Amino acid sequence: MSDATRQRQGGRGGPPRGRARTPRGPRPPRDTEQELYENVVKIYRSAAVVKGGRRFGFSALTVVGDRNGRVGVGYGKANAVAPAVEKSFKRARRSMHKVILAGHTLPHEVTGRFLASRVFMKPAAPGTGIIAGAAVRAVVEAAGVRDVLTKSHGSTSAKNLVRAALQGLLAMRDRATVERLRGVTLE
């Protein structure tokens, strides 16, 4: 290698000095991430018995939403709590879905199902609040629902209840969508 080439590359074979090492540069901050509501629903701990004792692993179940009709659920695993929570938030942000609402409640009754869990959700009058357990409450709160009555049946696993509640919210249809899908006019 010639002296001119070595000098241009910064003396050690790397990129020339004065130029950024990444081709894109720093990413601009996203506006939507600052206004997202994030909630850790549950932290799970598992243990593997090894020669030196127990090795613990952690997983986190989280919900992210903008409280305006968008909600996502994430699940992440790591050897410590903080990375597990960060992974699950990242996955929840990537998997956000649009939910149809009627003001601050639901347009109609719905039952969400996931594995052995069922979550029944019913619209409520303004001022009722969120009548739900912790797992279902996290999902409907993140979606922006303020008045709802819920009842869960079957498995009480937080993982199942969160996914059942999300499935129920995604099954919502407003009047215009039903009219368009059926090809009729509803009264």
Order of alpha helices (4+ residues) and beta strands (2+ residues): alpha-alpha-beta-beta-beta-alpha-beta-beta-beta-beta-alpha-beta-alpha-alpha
